[in-house]
Amino acid sequence: MRIKVFSTLFLLILHYACYAQTTGAERKSAPVLLDEQKELQQQIVPLDSILELAVNNSPSVKFQNDLIEAAKSQLEFSKKQWSNNVVGFVNYSAGNQSIVSADSQSPGTQTSSNVTNGLRVGVQVNLPLFELLGRKSQTKIYKHDLNSTINKKDESIQELKKEVILQYYNLLYSSNLLAIRSDAKQSTTSEYAIAEKQFRDGIIDLGELSRLKTIEVNARADYEEAKRQFSTYYNQFEVLVGVPFQQLILKR
């Protein structure tokens, strides 16, 4: 009976694994098979490894990493912004550049001198008041922005891990529940088959047969609900972790 229970679980997981590994009509590689005699938790990688995979593949965490890099660049840029106040210049002068001036010692006379022609190179340094009063505060703002972004990433990782842990145990629970429901369905189906023969032989009446039929129908309905729940958690877990479920199965 236990083999039948795990066969049902095995076929469900194998179905999704084969679908994920198939491109068109060709399968990329043979899927890693589950052991029908073991529980699901014993056949997949440890929870710590799953958490690491989820963090590495999370779009939210990747987005936060980009924001951190942007904040770092902004901080570095603000520290180098002082260079805007340093200006180099190069010019070349040629031609008549005579300077005429009056001679104060000898009224009515003028003196003249020539500016030397040629290339002039220099550096001009400006010191705005903002550099003295506002630059330090601006740098602090960018530092706080960077710290806030890092903290937001840590918060995202924390929330992601909480969700993965929740879905991990939901998956294990649904797997175990599916096995129980499968066992119950097989049992009630067998009982009803026996009851049908007993009814034909006149051993039980119609009322007893109807009661067993109701139990058998309810068991099948419970099994279908458990299968639906397991399928839902299975697919959600793949999306959350970011890898096909096949990659979570331990290789023997």
SELO-441866 format. One record per residue: residue in three letters; x, y, z of N, C-alpha, C in turn. Coordinates in steps of 0.2 Angstrom, whole numbers, padded with zeros to 4 digits, always signed. Layout:
ALAXYZXYZXYZ;...
//
This chain:
MET+0004-0006+0000+0000+0000+0000+0004+0006+0000;ARG+0010+0006+0004+0014+0012+0004+0017+0013-0002;ILE+0019+0008-0006+0022+0009-0013+0017+0013-0018;LYS+0011+0011-0017+0006+0014-0021+0005+0022-0019;VAL+0006+0023-0013+0005+0030-0010+0011+0034-0013;PHE+0017+0032-0013+0023+0035-0015+0023+0035-0023;SER+0020+0030-0026+0020+0031-0033+0016+0036-0036;THR+0010+0038-0032+0006+0044-0034+0010+0050-0034;LEU+0014+0051-0028+0018+0057-0027+0023+0057-0032;PHE+0026+0052-0034+0032+0051-0038+0030+0053-0045;LEU+0024+0051-0048+0021+0052-0054+0020+0060-0055;LEU+0017+0063-0050+0016+0070-0050+0022+0074-0051;ILE+0027+0073-0047+0033+0076-0047+0037+0075-0054;LEU+0037+0069-0056+0040+0067-0062+0037+0071-0068;HIS+0030+0072-0068+0026+0075-0073+0029+0082-0073;TYR+0029+0086-0068+0032+0093-0068+0039+0093-0070;ALA+0043+0088-0067+0050+0089-0069+0051+0088-0076;CYS+0048+0083-0079+0049+0082-0086+0046+0087-0091;TYR+0041+0091-0088+0038+0096-0092+0043+0102-0092;ALA+0047+0103-0086+0051+0109-0085+0058+0107-0089;GLN+0059+0101-0090+0066+0099-0093+0065+0098-0101;THR+0059+0099-0104+0058+0098-0111+0057+0104-0115;THR+0061+0104-0121+0060+0110-0125+0058+0107-0132;GLY+0052+0109-0133+0048+0106-0139+0047+0099-0138;ALA+0049+0095-0142+0048+0088-0141+0054+0084-0139;GLU+0059+0088-0137+0066+0084-0135+0067+0086-0128;ARG+0069+0081-0124+0071+0082-0117+0078+0084-0117;LYS+0080+0089-0113+0087+0091-0113+0091+0086-0109;SER+0089+0083-0104+0093+0078-0100+0088+0074-0096;ALA+0090+0068-0094+0085+0064-0090+0084+0066-0083;PRO+0078+0067-0081+0077+0070-0074+0079+0065-0069;VAL+0081+0068-0063+0083+0064-0057+0077+0061-0054;LEU+0077+0055-0053+0071+0052-0051+0071+0052-0043;LEU+0065+0052-0040+0064+0051-0033+0063+0044-0031;ASP+0065+0043-0025+0064+0036-0022+0057+0036-0019;GLU+0054+0031-0021+0047+0030-0019+0046+0028-0012;GLN+0051+0026-0009+0051+0023-0002+0053+0028+0003;LYS+0055+0034+0001+0057+0040+0005+0053+0046+0005;GLU+0053+0049+0011+0049+0055+0011+0052+0061+0007;LEU+0048+0066+0005+0051+0071+0000+0057+0075+0004;GLN+0056+0076+0010+0061+0080+0014+0068+0077+0014;GLN+0068+0070+0013+0074+0067+0014+0078+0066+0007;GLN+0074+0069+0002+0077+0068-0005+0079+0075-0008;ILE+0077+0080-0005+0079+0087-0008+0085+0090-0004;VAL+0088+0095-0006+0094+0098-0003+0091+0101+0003;PRO+0096+0103+0008+0094+0106+0014+0091+0113+0014;LEU+0087+0115+0019+0084+0121+0018+0088+0127+0018;ASP+0094+0127+0021+0099+0132+0020+0101+0133+0013;SER+0102+0127+0009+0104+0128+0002+0099+0131-0002;ILE+0093+0129+0000+0087+0132-0004+0086+0139-0003;LEU+0087+0141+0003+0087+0149+0005+0092+0152+0001;GLU+0098+0149+0001+0104+0153-0003+0102+0153-0010;LEU+0099+0148-0013+0097+0148-0020+0092+0154-0021;ALA+0087+0154-0017+0082+0159-0017+0084+0166-0017;VAL+0089+0167-0013+0092+0174-0012+0096+0176-0018;ASN+0100+0171-0021+0104+0172-0027+0100+0174-0033;ASN+0094+0171-0033+0090+0171-0039+0084+0176-0039;SER+0083+0180-0033+0078+0184-0032+0079+0191-0036;PRO+0074+0192-0040+0074+0199-0044+0074+0205-0039;SER+0070+0204-0033+0070+0209-0028+0077+0211-0025;VAL+0080+0206-0024+0087+0206-0021+0092+0209-0026;LYS+0091+0207-0032+0096+0210-0037+0094+0217-0039;PHE+0088+0219-0038+0086+0226-0039+0089+0230-0033;GLN+0089+0227-0027+0092+0231-0021+0099+0232-0022;ASN+0103+0226-0025+0110+0227-0026+0111+0233-0031;ASP+0107+0233-0036+0108+0239-0041+0108+0246-0038;LEU+0103+0246-0033+0102+0252-0030+0108+0254-0025;ILE+0111+0249-0022+0116+0250-0018+0122+0252-0022;GLU+0123+0249-0028+0129+0251-0032+0128+0259-0034;ALA+0122+0260-0036+0120+0267-0038+0121+0272-0032;ALA+0120+0270-0026+0121+0275-0020+0128+0275-0019;LYS+0132+0270-0020+0139+0270-0019+0142+0275-0024;SER+0140+0275-0030+0143+0279-0036+0141+0286-0034;GLN+0135+0287-0032+0133+0294-0030+0137+0297-0025;LEU+0139+0293-0020+0143+0295-0014+0150+0297-0016;GLU+0153+0293-0021+0159+0294-0023+0159+0300-0028;PHE+0154+0301-0031+0154+0307-0036+0153+0313-0031;SER+0150+0313-0026+0149+0319-0022+0156+0321-0018;LYS+0160+0316-0017+0166+0317-0014+0171+0320-0019;LYS+0170+0319-0025+0175+0322-0030+0172+0328-0034;GLN+0166+0330-0031+0163+0336-0035+0167+0343-0034;TRP+0171+0343-0029+0175+0349-0028+0179+0351-0034;SER+0181+0345-0038+0185+0347-0044+0182+0351-0049;ASN+0175+0352-0048+0172+0357-0053+0174+0364-0052;ASN+0177+0366-0046+0179+0372-0044+0186+0374-0046;VAL+0190+0369-0049+0196+0369-0052+0196+0369-0060;VAL+0198+0375-0063+0198+0376-0070+0205+0377-0073;GLY+0206+0374-0077+0213+0375-0081+0211+0379-0087;PHE+0216+0383-0089+0215+0387-0096+0222+0387-0099;VAL+0221+0388-0106+0227+0388-0110+0225+0394-0116;ASN+0229+0399-0117+0228+0403-0122+0235+0406-0125;TYR+0234+0408-0131+0240+0410-0135+0238+0417-0137;SER+0243+0422-0136+0242+0429-0138+0247+0431-0143;ALA+0245+0435-0148+0250+0437-0154+0247+0444-0156;GLY+0251+0448-0159+0250+0454-0162+0252+0460-0158;ASN+0249+0466-0160+0251+0472-0156+0247+0472-0150;GLN+0250+0471-0144+0247+0472-0138+0250+0477-0133;SER+0252+0483-0137+0255+0489-0133+0250+0491-0128;ILE+0253+0493-0122+0249+0497-0117+0252+0504-0117;VAL+0247+0509-0118+0249+0516-0117+0246+0519-0111;SER+0251+0522-0108+0249+0525-0101+0252+0532-0101;ALA+0249+0537-0097+0251+0544-0096+0257+0544-0091;ASP+0262+0548-0092+0267+0548-0087+0266+0554-0082;SER+0265+0552-0076+0263+0556-0070+0268+0561-0068;GLN+0274+0559-0070+0280+0563-0068+0281+0568-0073;SER+0279+0567-0079+0281+0572-0084+0274+0573-0088;PRO+0270+0578-0086+0264+0580-0089+0265+0581-0097;GLY+0260+0578-0100+0260+0578-0108+0263+0573-0111;THR+0267+0569-0107+0271+0563-0111+0267+0557-0109;GLN+0268+0552-0114+0266+0545-0113+0271+0540-0114;THR+0270+0535-0110+0275+0529-0111+0271+0523-0113;SER+0274+0519-0116+0271+0512-0119+0275+0506-0117;SER+0272+0501-0116+0276+0494-0115+0272+0489-0119;ASN+0275+0484-0121+0272+0478-0125+0272+0472-0120;VAL+0266+0469-0121+0265+0462-0117+0268+0457-0122;THR+0272+0453-0118+0275+0448-0122+0270+0443-0125;ASN+0271+0442-0132+0267+0437-0136+0269+0430-0134;GLY+0264+0425-0134+0266+0418-0133+0260+0414-0130;LEU+0262+0408-0128+0257+0404-0125+0256+0405-0117;ARG+0250+0405-0115+0249+0406-0108+0245+0400-0105;VAL+0247+0397-0100+0244+0391-0097+0243+0392-0089;GLY+0237+0391-0086+0236+0392-0079+0231+0388-0076;VAL+0230+0389-0070+0224+0385-0066+0221+0390-0062;GLN+0214+0390-0063+0210+0395-0059+0206+0390-0053;VAL+0207+0392-0047+0203+0389-0042+0198+0393-0039;ASN+0192+0391-0039+0186+0395-0036+0184+0391-0029;LEU+0182+0395-0024+0180+0392-0018+0173+0395-0016;PRO+0168+0392-0019+0161+0394-0017+0160+0393-0010;LEU+0155+0397-0007+0154+0396+0000+0151+0390+0002;PHE+0147+0387-0003+0144+0380-0002+0149+0375+0000;GLU+0155+0375-0003+0160+0370-0001+0162+0371+0006;LEU+0162+0376+0009+0163+0377+0016+0158+0375+0021;LEU+0151+0377+0018+0146+0376+0023+0141+0370+0021;GLY+0141+0368+0015+0136+0363+0013+0139+0356+0011;ARG+0145+0356+0009+0147+0350+0006+0147+0344+0011;LYS+0149+0345+0017+0149+0340+0022+0142+0337+0023;SER+0137+0342+0024+0131+0339+0025+0128+0335+0019;GLN+0130+0337+0013+0128+0334+0007+0131+0327+0007;THR+0137+0326+0009+0140+0320+0009+0137+0315+0014;LYS+0135+0318+0020+0131+0314+0025+0125+0311+0022;ILE+0121+0315+0018+0115+0313+0015+0116+0307+0011;TYR+0121+0307+0007+0122+0302+0002+0124+0296+0006;LYS+0128+0297+0012+0130+0291+0016+0124+0288+0019;HIS+0119+0292+0021+0113+0289+0024+0109+0286+0019;ASP+0109+0288+0013+0105+0285+0007+0108+0278+0006;LEU+0114+0278+0006+0118+0271+0005+0116+0266+0010;ASN+0116+0269+0017+0115+0264+0022+0107+0262+0022;SER+0103+0266+0020+0096+0265+0020+0095+0259+0014;THR+0098+0260+0009+0098+0255+0003+0100+0248+0005;ILE+0106+0248+0009+0108+0242+0012+0104+0239+0016;ASN+0101+0243+0021+0096+0240+0026+0090+0237+0022;LYS+0088+0241+0017+0082+0239+0013+0083+0232+0010;LYS+0089+0231+0007+0091+0224+0004+0091+0219+0010;ASP+0093+0220+0016+0093+0215+0021+0086+0214+0023;GLU+0082+0219+0023+0075+0218+0024+0071+0213+0019;SER+0073+0214+0013+0070+0210+0007+0073+0203+0008;ILE+0079+0202+0010+0082+0195+0011+0078+0192+0016;GLN+0077+0196+0022+0074+0193+0028+0066+0191+0026;GLU+0063+0195+0022+0056+0193+0020+0056+0187+0015;LEU+0061+0187+0011+0061+0182+0006+0062+0175+0010;LYS+0067+0175+0015+0068+0169+0018+0062+0167+0022;LYS+0059+0171+0025+0053+0169+0029+0047+0166+0024;GLU+0047+0169+0018+0042+0166+0013+0044+0159+0011;VAL+0051+0158+0010+0053+0152+0007+0052+0147+0013;ILE+0054+0148+0019+0053+0144+0024+0045+0141+0025;LEU+0041+0146+0024+0034+0145+0025+0032+0140+0019;GLN+0034+0142+0013+0032+0138+0007+0035+0131+0007;TYR+0041+0131+0010+0045+0124+0011+0041+0119+0015;TYR+0039+0122+0021+0035+0117+0025+0028+0116+0023;ASN+0025+0121+0019+0019+0120+0016+0019+0114+0010;LEU+0025+0114+0007+0026+0109+0002+0027+0102+0005;LEU+0031+0102+0010+0032+0095+0014+0025+0093+0017;TYR+0021+0097+0020+0015+0096+0023+0010+0093+0017;SER+0010+0096+0011+0005+0094+0006+0007+0088+0003;SER+0014+0086+0003+0017+0080+0001+0014+0074+0005;ASN+0015+0075+0012+0013+0070+0017+0006+0069+0017;LEU+0002+0075+0016-0005+0074+0016-0008+0071+0010;LEU-0004+0072+0004-0006+0068-0002-0005+0061-0001;ALA+0000+0059+0002+0002+0052+0003-0004+0049+0008;ILE-0006+0053+0013-0011+0050+0017-0018+0049+0013;ARG-0019+0055+0009-0026+0054+0006-0026+0049+0000;SER-0020+0048-0002-0019+0042-0007-0020+0035-0004;ASP-0017+0035+0002-0018+0029+0006-0026+0027+0007;ALA-0029+0033+0009-0036+0032+0011-0040+0031+0005;LYS-0039+0034-0001-0042+0032-0007-0042+0025-0009;GLN-0035+0022-0009-0034+0015-0010-0038+0011-0006;SER-0038+0012+0001-0041+0008+0006-0049+0008+0005;THR-0052+0014+0004-0059+0014+0003-0061+0011-0004;THR-0057+0012-0009-0059+0009-0015-0059+0001-0015;SER-0054-0001-0011-0054-0009-0010-0060-0011-0006;GLU-0061-0007-0001-0067-0009+0003-0074-0009-0001;TYR-0074-0004-0005-0080-0003-0009-0081-0009-0014;ALA-0075-0011-0017-0075-0016-0022-0077-0023-0018;ILE-0075-0024-0012-0077-0030-0008-0084-0029-0006;ALA-0087-0023-0005-0094-0022-0003-0098-0024-0009;GLU-0096-0022-0015-0100-0023-0021-0101-0031-0022;LYS-0096-0035-0020-0097-0042-0021-0101-0045-0016;GLN-0100-0042-0010-0105-0044-0004-0112-0043-0005;PHE-0113-0037-0008-0120-0035-0010-0123-0040-0015;ARG-0119-0042-0020-0121-0046-0025-0123-0053-0022;ASP-0119-0055-0017-0120-0061-0014-0125-0061-0008;GLY-0128-0055-0007-0133-0055-0002-0131-0054+0005;ILE-0124-0053+0006-0121-0052+0013-0123-0046+0016;ILE-0123-0040+0012-0125-0034+0015-0130-0031+0011;ASP-0134-0026+0014-0140-0023+0011-0138-0017+0007;LEU-0142-0014+0003-0141-0008-0001-0139-0002+0003;GLY-0142-0001+0009-0140+0004+0014-0132+0004+0015;GLU-0130-0002+0017-0123-0002+0019-0118-0001+0013;LEU-0121-0003+0007-0117-0002+0001-0117+0005-0001;SER-0122+0009+0000-0122+0016-0001-0118+0020+0004;ARG-0118+0018+0010-0114+0021+0015-0106+0020+0013;LEU-0104+0014+0011-0097+0013+0009-0096+0017+0003;LYS-0101+0018-0002-0100+0022-0008-0098+0029-0006;THR-0102+0032-0002-0101+0039+0001-0094+0040+0003;ILE-0092+0035+0007-0085+0035+0010-0080+0035+0005;GLU-0081+0031+0000-0076+0030-0006-0076+0037-0010;VAL-0082+0040-0011-0082+0046-0015-0079+0052-0011;ASN-0080+0052-0005-0077+0057-0001-0069+0056-0001;ALA-0067+0050+0000-0060+0049+0000-0057+0051-0007;ARG-0060+0050-0012-0057+0052-0019-0057+0059-0020;ALA-0063+0063-0017-0063+0070-0017-0057+0073-0013;ASP-0056+0070-0007-0051+0072-0003-0044+0072-0006;TYR-0043+0066-0010-0037+0065-0013-0036+0070-0019;GLU-0041+0072-0022-0040+0076-0028-0039+0083-0025;GLU-0042+0085-0019-0040+0092-0016-0033+0092-0014;ALA-0030+0086-0011-0024+0086-0009-0019+0086-0015;LYS-0021+0083-0020-0016+0083-0026-0016+0090-0029;ARG-0022+0094-0029-0022+0101-0031-0018+0105-0027;GLN-0018+0104-0020-0014+0108-0016-0007+0107-0016;PHE-0005+0101-0017+0002+0099-0018+0005+0102-0025;SER+0001+0102-0030+0003+0104-0037+0004+0112-0036;THR+0000+0115-0032+0000+0123-0031+0007+0124-0028;TYR+0008+0121-0022+0014+0123-0018+0020+0121-0022;TYR+0020+0116-0026+0026+0113-0030+0028+0119-0035;ASN+0023+0121-0039+0024+0126-0044+0026+0133-0041;GLN+0023+0135-0035+0025+0141-0032+0032+0141-0029;PHE+0034+0135-0027+0040+0134-0024+0046+0135-0029;GLU+0045+0132-0035+0049+0133-0041+0050+0140-0042;VAL+0045+0144-0043+0045+0151-0044+0049+0155-0039;LEU+0047+0153-0033+0050+0157-0027+0058+0156-0027;VAL+0060+0150-0028+0067+0148-0027+0071+0150-0033;GLY+0067+0150-0039+0070+0152-0045+0074+0147-0049;VAL+0073+0141-0047+0076+0135-0051+0071+0130-0052;PRO+0072+0125-0057+0067+0120-0058+0068+0115-0052;PHE+0063+0112-0050+0063+0107-0044+0068+0102-0045;GLN+0069+0100-0051+0074+0095-0052+0081+0096-0049;GLN+0083+0103-0049+0089+0105-0046+0089+0104-0038;LEU+0083+0104-0035+0083+0103-0028+0083+0096-0026;ILE+0083+0091-0030+0083+0084-0028+0090+0082-0028;LEU+0092+0078-0022+0098+0076-0021+0100+0070-0026;LYS+0106+0071-0028+0109+0066-0033+0111+0060-0029;ARG+0109+0054-0031+0112+0048-0028+0118+0045-0031;
//
